[in-house]
Amino acid sequence: MKYAAVLFLFAIAAPAQTLHYVINWPSGLSLGEGSLSAVGMSVIHGIVSSPAWTFDLDLDAGVPGFTLRDHYHSTARDAEICSVQLDKKTQHGARKADETDTFDQTKHTVTREWHPAGGKGDYSVPGCARDALAFLQFTRKELAQGRLVPQQQVVLGAPYNIRLEVLGTASVKMLGKPVQADRIRANIKGPASDLAVEIFFAKDEVRTPVLAKIPLPLGTFTVELTR
């Protein structure tokens, strides 16, 4: 869950774009790979056109004897990128999970349903609630306009509280070339997690995320853009 939560900090801003990342141990050896994609479109409601998005995250990592494989699919709509549905399939070792989170933006609720058992539960969320991928899409959109999103609740199955801080500007490598990047700290608190991750967003039009530093008990792991 910690690795997946971190990779959600790399939501894609441009339509029909896929970015690929490598996850490295503190020693520099590869732990695995991840990819994120986004597709933007317009949905017609009568004579009014409104934006809509789909996002996908795939993670394939692990160590001998322990598999870490996750897939998340998110849909969102409206200019504020409010979530519609999040589908989540994960495998962490022998443990597997398959669930759907459905957002009712009118009632301000999320319905969490587990498959194939069919268990279901609801909880309340703020207006224009966002899953993690939709939230990061919105974050990058705001960064590109010179704004930082306020602290808020974000859904990834359970609700998580995310607070962003600007730490300044840094020079990092993007596909082998040095670029200036916004250095952002993401403070993520959930039912069983408390992470403070540094993310570096290139100062391009879409604020491409190029690097993250993840402090964990075994050391600081990195997530780096490869293509």
Residue pairs with C-beta under 8 A, 6 or more apart in sequence:
1 90
1 92
1 192
1 193
2 193
2 195
2 214
2 216
3 23
3 59
3 61
3 68
3 70
3 214
4 57
4 59
4 70
4 72
4 90
4 156
5 132
5 156
5 160
5 188
5 190
5 193
5 195
6 195
6 197
6 212
6 214
6 223
7 21
7 34
7 36
7 57
7 59
7 223
8 57
8 72
8 132
8 133
8 135
8 136
8 156
9 136
9 186
9 197
9 199
9 209
9 212
10 19
10 21
10 34
10 36
10 136
10 199
10 209
10 212
10 223
11 36
11 38
11 55
11 132
11 133
11 134
11 135
11 136
11 137
11 139
11 140
11 209
12 18
12 19
12 36
12 37
12 38
12 55
12 137
13 38
13 137
13 140
13 141
13 144
13 206
13 207
13 208
14 38
14 40
14 206
15 38
15 39
15 40
15 41
16 37
16 38
16 39
16 40
17 37
17 38
18 35
18 36
18 37
19 35
19 36
19 37
19 208
19 209
19 225
19 227
20 33
20 34
20 35
20 225
20 226
20 227
21 33
21 34
21 35
21 36
21 223
21 224
21 225
21 226
22 30
22 32
22 33
22 223
22 224
22 226
23 30
23 31
23 32
23 33
23 34
23 61
23 221
23 222
23 223
24 30
24 31
24 221
24 222
24 223
24 224
25 31
25 218
25 219
25 221
26 218
26 219
26 220
26 221
31 61
31 62
31 63
31 221
32 59
32 60
32 61
32 62
32 68
33 59
33 60
33 61
33 226
34 57
34 58
34 59
34 60
34 61
34 223
35 56
35 57
35 58
36 55
36 56
36 57
36 58
36 133
37 55
37 56
38 53
38 54
38 55
38 56
38 137
39 53
39 54
40 51
40 52
40 53
41 51
41 52
41 53
41 54
42 49
42 50
42 51
42 52
43 49
43 50
43 51
43 52
43 77
50 77
50 78
50 79
51 77
51 78
51 79
52 75
52 76
52 77
53 74
53 75
53 76
53 77
53 81
53 134
53 137
54 73
54 74
54 75
55 72
55 73
55 74
55 75
55 76
55 133
55 134
55 137
56 71
56 72
56 73
56 74
57 70
57 71
57 72
57 133
58 70
58 71
59 68
59 69
59 70
59 71
60 68
60 69
61 68
61 69
62 68
62 69
66 92
66 93
67 91
67 92
67 93
68 91
68 92
68 93
69 90
69 91
70 88
70 89
70 90
70 91
71 88
71 89
71 90
72 86
72 87
72 88
72 89
72 132
72 133
73 86
73 87
74 83
74 85
74 86
74 87
74 131
74 132
74 133
74 134
75 83
75 84
75 85
76 82
76 83
76 84
76 130
76 131
76 133
76 134
76 137
77 84
78 128
80 128
80 138
81 130
81 134
81 135
81 137
81 138
81 141
82 103
82 105
82 128
82 129
82 130
82 134
83 103
83 105
83 129
83 130
83 131
83 134
83 155
84 102
84 103
85 100
85 101
85 102
85 103
86 100
86 101
86 103
86 131
86 132
86 133
86 155
86 156
87 99
87 100
87 101
88 97
88 98
88 99
88 100
88 101
88 156
88 157
89 96
89 97
89 98
90 96
90 97
90 98
91 97
97 114
98 114
98 115
98 116
99 112
99 113
99 114
99 115
99 157
100 112
100 113
100 115
101 110
101 111
101 112
101 113
101 131
101 155
101 157
102 110
102 111
102 113
103 109
103 110
103 125
103 129
103 131
103 155
104 110
104 111
105 127
105 128
105 129
108 124
108 125
108 126
108 127
108 129
109 122
109 123
109 124
109 125
110 122
110 123
110 125
110 129
110 155
110 159
111 120
111 121
111 122
112 120
112 121
112 122
112 123
112 157
113 119
113 120
114 120
123 159
125 153
125 155
125 159
126 152
126 153
129 153
129 155
130 138
130 152
130 154
130 155
131 154
131 155
131 156
132 154
132 155
132 156
132 160
135 149
135 152
135 154
135 162
138 149
139 149
139 164
140 201
140 206
140 207
140 209
142 148
142 149
143 182
143 184
143 201
143 207
144 205
144 206
144 207
148 164
148 166
149 164
151 161
151 162
151 163
151 164
152 161
152 162
153 159
153 160
153 161
153 162
154 160
154 161
154 162
156 190
158 190
158 191
159 190
160 188
160 189
160 190
160 193
161 188
161 189
161 190
162 186
162 187
162 188
162 189
163 186
163 187
164 184
164 185
164 186
164 187
165 184
165 185
165 187
166 182
166 183
166 184
167 183
167 184
167 185
167 198
168 183
169 180
169 181
169 182
169 183
169 203
170 180
170 181
170 183
170 200
171 178
171 179
171 180
171 181
172 178
172 179
172 181
172 200
172 202
172 210
172 211
173 179
173 210
173 211
174 181
174 202
174 208
174 210
174 225
175 225
175 226
175 227
179 202
179 203
179 204
179 210
180 202
180 203
181 200
181 201
181 202
181 203
181 210
181 211
182 200
182 201
182 203
182 207
183 198
183 199
183 200
184 198
184 199
184 200
184 201
185 196
185 197
185 198
185 199
186 195
186 196
186 197
186 198
186 199
187 195
187 196
188 194
188 195
188 196
188 197
189 195
195 214
195 215
196 215
197 212
197 213
197 214
197 215
198 212
198 213
199 209
199 211
199 212
200 209
200 210
200 211
200 212
201 207
201 208
201 209
201 210
202 208
202 209
202 210
208 225
209 225
210 224
210 225
211 222
211 223
211 224
211 225
212 222
212 223
213 220
213 221
213 222
214 220
214 221
214 222
214 223
